[in-house]
């Protein structure tokens, strides 16, 4: 358990997911969590569901918490940084940013020296405690800061520590990845309907097929190509389907999607950096 006050600036979906994970996994407790947001409805929802402390003033979080998670939209980060600069005992606090596209050095240089910052890129599956989060250490963050961050994000799924230079690629693969998977599942459902299945049956078949296949790969540790070959009989139905997918360039399309998302992340980063000038 992390026996320190954890603050959230931002009470949206990401903040709510992390609070849920921290409390359910007993990594923290409601008495140690405080969050701020300008939207009273969001704060009321968090109070009703988790009984955490809330405030419309970010200063209360900044002055109370030892660990502060910046769970706001990227365009809000410069304004939050101005408030952080006026907060007492900055050097004693750990800041964790989940704002996509904002590099650590932008926040560090804006706030000032000795800013202990860790950047994290989670994905939407943290909302069901099955997220994938990439963690990158800022230049003044300590080893203990990184371990604390890992504990927090382990409460909502899996994590990997990466060099920050890889964050755009992480965004392209795991950050945007759920969107690709949802589209693939939707296509499988429609395919089932196309060949005569009722939609509710096709939905169940597609979801469980995806879940089971992913679990099989995770449990066995086998390369996906080997698992694919194990269900592909000579002249059978699976190879007929795979041939159709290869003809439609599914593999190339997915690779292009990750590349396009990565490049867009780089473009957005350049746009966000201008906000700090």
C-alpha positions as CSV (number, residue, x, y, z in Angstrom):
1,X,0.0,0.0,0.0
2,X,1.1,3.6,-0.7
3,X,0.8,5.4,2.6
4,X,0.9,8.9,1.1
5,X,-1.7,11.3,0.0
6,X,-2.5,10.9,-3.7
7,X,-4.0,13.9,-5.6
8,X,-5.8,14.0,-8.9
9,X,-6.0,17.2,-11.0
10,X,-8.8,16.2,-13.3
11,X,-11.8,14.0,-12.4
12,X,-12.6,12.6,-15.9
13,X,-12.6,9.0,-17.1
14,X,-8.9,8.5,-16.5
15,X,-8.9,10.0,-13.0
16,X,-12.0,7.9,-12.1
17,X,-10.4,4.7,-13.5
18,X,-7.2,5.2,-11.5
19,X,-9.1,6.0,-8.3
20,X,-11.2,2.9,-8.8
21,X,-8.1,0.7,-9.3
22,X,-6.3,2.2,-6.3
23,X,-9.1,1.6,-3.9
24,X,-10.2,-1.8,-5.2
25,X,-6.7,-3.2,-5.2
26,X,-6.0,-1.7,-1.8
27,X,-2.9,0.2,-3.1
28,X,-4.5,3.3,-1.5
29,X,-7.5,4.1,0.5
30,X,-10.3,6.7,0.1
31,X,-9.0,8.7,3.1
32,X,-5.7,9.3,1.2
33,X,-7.1,10.4,-2.1
34,X,-8.1,13.9,-3.1
35,X,-9.2,15.2,-6.5
36,X,-10.0,18.5,-8.1
37,X,-12.1,19.5,-11.1
38,X,-14.1,22.5,-12.2
39,X,-17.1,20.3,-12.9
40,X,-19.2,19.8,-9.7
41,X,-21.1,16.9,-11.3
42,X,-17.9,14.9,-11.8
43,X,-16.8,15.6,-8.2
44,X,-20.2,14.6,-6.9
45,X,-20.0,11.4,-8.8
46,X,-16.6,10.6,-7.3
47,X,-17.7,11.4,-3.8
48,X,-20.8,9.3,-4.1
49,X,-19.0,6.3,-5.6
50,X,-15.7,6.3,-3.7
51,X,-16.1,8.7,-0.7
52,X,-12.9,10.5,-1.7
53,X,-12.1,14.2,-0.8
54,X,-12.9,16.6,-3.6
55,X,-12.4,20.3,-4.4
56,X,-13.0,22.7,-7.3
57,X,-9.6,24.3,-6.4
58,X,-6.5,22.7,-7.7
59,X,-4.5,24.5,-5.0
60,X,-6.0,22.2,-2.4
61,X,-4.7,19.1,-4.2
62,X,-1.3,20.7,-4.8
63,X,-0.9,21.7,-1.2
64,X,-2.3,18.5,0.3
65,X,-1.0,15.6,-1.8
66,X,2.4,14.1,-1.9
67,X,1.8,12.4,-5.3
68,X,-0.1,14.4,-7.9
69,X,-1.5,12.9,-11.0
70,X,-2.1,15.3,-13.9
71,X,-5.2,13.7,-15.5
72,X,-6.4,16.6,-17.7
73,X,-6.5,17.2,-21.4
74,X,-3.1,18.2,-22.9
75,X,-4.3,21.8,-23.7
76,X,-4.9,22.4,-20.0
77,X,-1.4,21.4,-18.9
78,X,0.3,24.8,-19.3
79,X,-2.4,26.4,-17.0
80,X,-1.9,23.7,-14.5
81,X,1.9,24.2,-14.6
82,X,1.4,27.8,-13.7
83,X,-0.5,26.7,-10.6
84,X,2.2,24.1,-9.7
85,X,4.9,26.8,-9.8
86,X,3.1,28.6,-7.0
87,X,2.7,25.5,-4.9
88,X,4.8,25.0,-1.7
89,X,7.4,22.3,-1.4
90,X,7.4,21.4,-5.1
91,X,10.7,19.4,-4.7
92,X,9.1,17.1,-2.2
93,X,6.2,16.0,-4.5
94,X,6.0,13.4,-7.2
95,X,4.1,14.5,-10.3
96,X,2.7,11.9,-12.8
97,X,1.4,13.2,-16.1
98,X,-0.9,11.1,-18.2
99,X,-1.5,13.9,-20.7
100,X,-0.9,12.5,-24.2
101,X,1.7,14.3,-26.4
102,X,3.2,16.5,-23.7
103,X,6.9,15.5,-23.2
104,X,8.4,15.6,-19.8
105,X,11.0,18.2,-20.6
106,X,8.3,20.7,-21.5
107,X,6.7,20.4,-18.1
108,X,10.1,20.2,-16.3
109,X,11.5,23.3,-17.9
110,X,8.2,25.3,-17.4
111,X,7.9,24.4,-13.7
112,X,11.6,24.7,-12.9
113,X,14.5,22.6,-11.7
114,X,14.2,19.6,-9.5
115,X,10.7,18.7,-10.7
116,X,10.2,15.0,-10.0
117,X,8.1,13.9,-12.9
118,X,7.1,10.6,-14.4
119,X,5.2,10.4,-17.7
120,X,2.7,7.6,-18.3
121,X,0.8,6.6,-21.5
122,X,-2.2,4.4,-20.4
123,X,-5.0,3.2,-22.6
124,X,-8.7,3.1,-22.2
125,X,-8.8,-0.4,-20.8
126,X,-7.6,0.9,-17.4
127,X,-11.4,1.6,-16.8
128,X,-11.8,-2.2,-16.4
129,X,-8.5,-2.8,-14.7
130,X,-7.0,-4.4,-17.9
131,X,-5.0,-1.4,-19.2
132,X,-1.6,-1.2,-20.7
133,X,0.5,1.6,-19.5
134,X,4.0,2.8,-20.6
135,X,6.0,4.6,-18.0
136,X,8.9,6.9,-18.7
137,X,11.1,8.4,-16.0
138,X,11.7,12.2,-16.0
139,X,15.2,13.5,-15.6
140,X,14.8,14.4,-11.8
141,X,12.5,11.5,-10.8
142,X,14.0,9.0,-8.5
143,X,14.0,5.2,-8.7
144,X,11.5,5.2,-5.9
145,X,9.3,7.6,-7.8
146,X,9.2,5.2,-10.7
147,X,8.4,2.2,-8.4
148,X,5.6,4.2,-6.9
149,X,4.2,5.0,-10.3
150,X,4.4,1.3,-11.2
151,X,2.4,0.4,-8.1
152,X,-0.3,2.9,-9.1
153,X,-0.7,1.7,-12.7
154,X,-0.3,-2.0,-11.8
155,X,-3.6,-1.5,-10.0
156,X,-5.4,-0.9,-13.3
157,X,-3.6,-3.5,-15.5
158,X,-0.1,-4.1,-16.9
159,X,2.8,-1.7,-17.3
160,X,6.1,-1.4,-19.1
161,X,8.9,1.0,-18.4
162,X,10.2,2.6,-21.6
163,X,12.5,5.4,-22.8
164,X,10.4,8.6,-23.4
165,X,11.7,8.7,-27.0
166,X,9.4,5.7,-27.6
167,X,6.2,7.4,-26.3
168,X,4.9,8.3,-29.8
169,X,5.2,4.7,-30.9
170,X,3.5,3.5,-27.7
171,X,0.7,5.9,-28.5
172,X,0.4,4.5,-32.0
173,X,0.3,0.9,-30.8
174,X,-1.2,0.5,-27.3
175,X,-2.7,4.0,-26.8
176,X,-4.7,3.9,-30.0
177,X,-4.8,0.1,-30.2
178,X,-8.2,-0.4,-28.6
179,X,-9.8,1.6,-31.4
180,X,-8.3,-0.8,-33.9
181,X,-9.5,-3.8,-32.0
182,X,-13.0,-2.4,-31.6
183,X,-13.1,-1.9,-35.4
184,X,-11.9,-5.4,-36.1
185,X,-14.5,-6.9,-33.7
186,X,-17.2,-4.8,-35.3
187,X,-16.2,-6.1,-38.7
188,X,-16.3,-9.7,-37.4
189,X,-19.8,-9.1,-36.0
190,X,-21.0,-7.7,-39.3
191,X,-19.4,-10.6,-41.1
192,X,-21.3,-13.1,-39.0
193,X,-24.5,-11.3,-39.9
194,X,-23.5,-11.3,-43.5
195,X,-23.3,-15.1,-43.5
196,X,-26.6,-15.6,-41.7
197,X,-26.0,-15.3,-37.9
198,X,-28.4,-13.3,-35.7
199,X,-26.5,-10.2,-34.5
200,X,-26.6,-11.1,-30.8
201,X,-25.1,-14.5,-31.5
202,X,-22.5,-13.0,-33.8
203,X,-21.6,-10.5,-31.1
204,X,-21.0,-13.2,-28.5
205,X,-19.0,-15.3,-30.9
206,X,-16.8,-12.5,-32.0
207,X,-16.1,-11.2,-28.5
208,X,-15.3,-14.5,-26.9
209,X,-13.2,-15.6,-29.9
210,X,-11.1,-12.5,-29.5
211,X,-10.8,-12.9,-25.7
212,X,-10.0,-16.6,-25.9
213,X,-7.4,-16.2,-28.6
214,X,-5.6,-13.4,-26.7
215,X,-5.6,-15.5,-23.5
216,X,-4.3,-18.5,-25.3
217,X,-1.4,-16.5,-26.6
218,X,-0.7,-14.9,-23.2
219,X,-0.9,-18.2,-21.3
220,X,1.2,-20.3,-23.8
221,X,3.7,-17.6,-24.7
222,X,3.7,-18.9,-28.2
223,X,4.4,-16.8,-31.2
224,X,1.2,-15.7,-33.0
225,X,2.4,-17.3,-36.2
226,X,2.8,-20.7,-34.6
227,X,-0.7,-20.5,-33.0
228,X,-2.1,-19.4,-36.4
229,X,-0.5,-22.4,-38.1
230,X,-1.9,-24.7,-35.4
231,X,-5.5,-24.0,-36.4
232,X,-4.8,-23.8,-40.2
233,X,-5.4,-27.2,-41.8
234,X,-4.4,-27.9,-45.4
235,X,-7.2,-26.9,-47.7
236,X,-9.4,-26.0,-44.8
237,X,-11.7,-23.2,-43.8
238,X,-9.1,-21.1,-41.9
239,X,-6.6,-20.9,-44.7
240,X,-9.4,-19.8,-47.0
241,X,-10.2,-17.0,-44.6
242,X,-6.5,-16.0,-44.2
243,X,-6.1,-16.0,-47.9
244,X,-9.0,-13.5,-48.2
245,X,-7.4,-11.3,-45.4
246,X,-4.0,-11.3,-47.1
247,X,-5.7,-10.4,-50.4
248,X,-7.3,-7.4,-48.6
249,X,-4.0,-6.4,-47.2
250,X,-5.2,-6.6,-43.6
251,X,-1.6,-7.0,-42.2
252,X,-0.4,-4.0,-44.2
253,X,-3.4,-1.9,-43.2
254,X,-2.8,-2.5,-39.4
255,X,0.9,-1.7,-39.8
256,X,-0.1,1.5,-41.6
257,X,-2.6,2.4,-38.9
258,X,0.0,2.2,-36.2
259,X,2.5,4.2,-38.3
260,X,-0.2,6.9,-39.0
261,X,-1.1,7.1,-35.4
262,X,2.5,7.4,-34.3
263,X,3.2,10.2,-36.9
264,X,0.0,12.0,-35.7
265,X,1.3,11.8,-32.1
266,X,4.5,13.5,-33.2
267,X,2.6,16.2,-35.0
268,X,0.4,16.9,-31.9
269,X,3.5,17.0,-29.7
270,X,4.9,19.8,-31.8
271,X,1.6,21.7,-31.5
272,X,1.5,21.2,-27.7
273,X,5.1,22.4,-27.3
274,X,4.1,25.7,-28.8
275,X,1.7,26.3,-25.9
276,X,4.7,26.4,-23.5
277,X,6.4,29.2,-25.4
